[in-house]
């Protein structure tokens, strides 16, 4: 038997040992919430996220280019609000309509094409912008 063939057989045999070892996959960790029975008469509600205070920062991506105007869809607001966004990298700022969108405050925001252009941003940029209410 040639050394290459011997080595190949050894690798195949040793590699298969893990399959025959009688080991099974580790059990998934037990979910303490799922294993405890619910209390009678109690209703569960999802915890409310803490309200975001403006000014705040968000990562923005380009929103729907067919939707005209200066706007930002963001989870940082819970109701339509006039706002101001600025790019700390360039110092440019623009007044926009802040439109609420579902998501965690850190989920990011979508910015209109007109706002991207007003800030002088490349359309493929994902800028970190400062958001404030007016």
C-alpha positions as CSV (number, residue, x, y, z in Angstrom):
1,X,0.0,0.0,0.0
2,X,1.4,3.4,-0.9
3,X,1.9,6.0,1.8
4,X,-0.7,8.3,0.2
5,X,-3.3,5.5,0.2
6,X,-2.5,4.6,3.8
7,X,-2.8,8.2,4.9
8,X,-6.1,8.6,3.0
9,X,-7.5,5.4,4.7
10,X,-6.4,6.6,8.1
11,X,-8.1,10.0,7.6
12,X,-11.3,8.4,6.5
13,X,-11.3,5.9,9.4
14,X,-10.5,8.5,12.0
15,X,-13.0,11.0,10.5
16,X,-15.8,8.4,10.8
17,X,-15.0,7.6,14.4
18,X,-17.0,10.7,15.5
19,X,-20.1,9.2,13.8
20,X,-19.9,5.9,15.6
21,X,-18.9,7.2,19.0
22,X,-22.5,6.9,20.3
23,X,-22.6,10.6,21.0
24,X,-25.8,12.4,20.3
25,X,-26.3,16.1,19.8
26,X,-26.5,18.1,23.0
27,X,-30.0,18.8,24.2
28,X,-31.1,22.4,23.5
29,X,-31.1,24.6,26.6
30,X,-34.5,24.5,28.3
31,X,-36.5,27.7,27.9
32,X,-37.5,28.7,31.5
33,X,-40.5,30.7,30.1
34,X,-41.9,27.9,28.1
35,X,-41.5,25.3,30.9
36,X,-43.3,27.3,33.5
37,X,-47.1,27.1,33.4
38,X,-48.8,30.5,33.1
39,X,-50.5,31.9,36.2
40,X,-54.3,31.7,36.1
41,X,-55.9,35.0,35.3
42,X,-52.7,36.7,34.4
43,X,-52.2,38.1,31.0
44,X,-48.8,38.5,29.5
45,X,-47.8,41.6,27.6
46,X,-44.6,42.3,25.8
47,X,-42.4,44.8,27.6
48,X,-42.7,48.3,26.2
49,X,-39.4,49.6,24.8
50,X,-38.2,52.7,26.5
51,X,-39.2,55.8,24.6
52,X,-36.5,57.3,22.5
53,X,-35.5,60.9,23.3
54,X,-34.5,63.1,20.5
55,X,-31.9,64.1,19.6
56,X,-30.6,60.6,18.7
57,X,-28.5,59.0,16.1
58,X,-29.5,56.5,13.5
59,X,-28.0,54.7,10.5
60,X,-30.0,55.6,7.4
61,X,-30.5,53.9,4.1
62,X,-32.2,55.1,1.0
63,X,-35.9,54.8,1.2
64,X,-38.5,54.6,-1.6
65,X,-37.1,56.8,-4.4
66,X,-40.6,57.2,-5.9
67,X,-41.9,58.9,-2.8
68,X,-41.3,62.6,-3.1
69,X,-40.4,65.1,-0.4
70,X,-38.0,65.5,2.5
71,X,-38.8,62.7,5.0
72,X,-37.2,60.0,7.2
73,X,-39.1,56.9,8.2
74,X,-37.7,56.0,11.6
75,X,-38.5,54.0,14.7
76,X,-37.2,57.0,16.8
77,X,-40.6,58.7,16.7
78,X,-44.1,57.3,17.5
79,X,-46.1,60.0,15.7
80,X,-45.4,62.1,12.6
81,X,-43.1,65.0,13.7
82,X,-41.3,67.8,12.0
83,X,-37.6,67.2,12.4
84,X,-34.0,68.1,11.5
85,X,-31.4,65.6,10.5
86,X,-27.7,66.4,10.2
87,X,-24.6,64.6,9.0
88,X,-21.9,65.0,11.6
89,X,-19.3,64.0,9.0
90,X,-20.0,67.0,6.7
91,X,-21.9,69.3,9.0
92,X,-24.8,69.6,6.6
93,X,-28.4,69.5,7.9
94,X,-31.9,69.5,6.4
95,X,-35.5,69.8,7.7
96,X,-37.5,66.7,7.2
97,X,-40.8,65.1,8.2
98,X,-40.1,62.3,10.7
99,X,-42.5,59.4,10.0
100,X,-42.8,56.6,12.5
101,X,-42.1,53.0,11.4
102,X,-42.2,49.8,13.4
103,X,-38.9,48.5,14.7
104,X,-36.5,48.8,17.6
105,X,-34.9,52.2,18.0
106,X,-31.6,50.8,16.8
107,X,-33.1,49.2,13.7
108,X,-32.1,52.0,11.4
109,X,-34.1,54.5,9.3
110,X,-35.0,55.1,5.7
111,X,-34.3,58.5,4.1
112,X,-35.9,60.1,1.0
113,X,-33.9,60.6,-2.1
114,X,-34.4,64.4,-1.8
115,X,-33.0,64.3,1.7
116,X,-30.0,62.2,0.6
117,X,-29.3,64.8,-2.1
118,X,-29.8,67.8,0.2
119,X,-27.2,66.3,2.6
120,X,-24.8,65.6,-0.4
121,X,-24.7,61.8,0.4
122,X,-23.8,59.2,-2.2
123,X,-26.9,57.0,-2.8
124,X,-25.1,53.9,-1.7
125,X,-23.9,55.4,1.6
126,X,-25.2,54.2,5.0
127,X,-24.6,57.4,7.0
128,X,-24.9,57.8,10.8
129,X,-27.2,60.8,11.1
130,X,-28.2,63.0,14.0
131,X,-32.0,63.3,14.4
132,X,-33.8,66.0,16.3
133,X,-37.4,67.2,16.6
134,X,-38.1,70.8,15.5
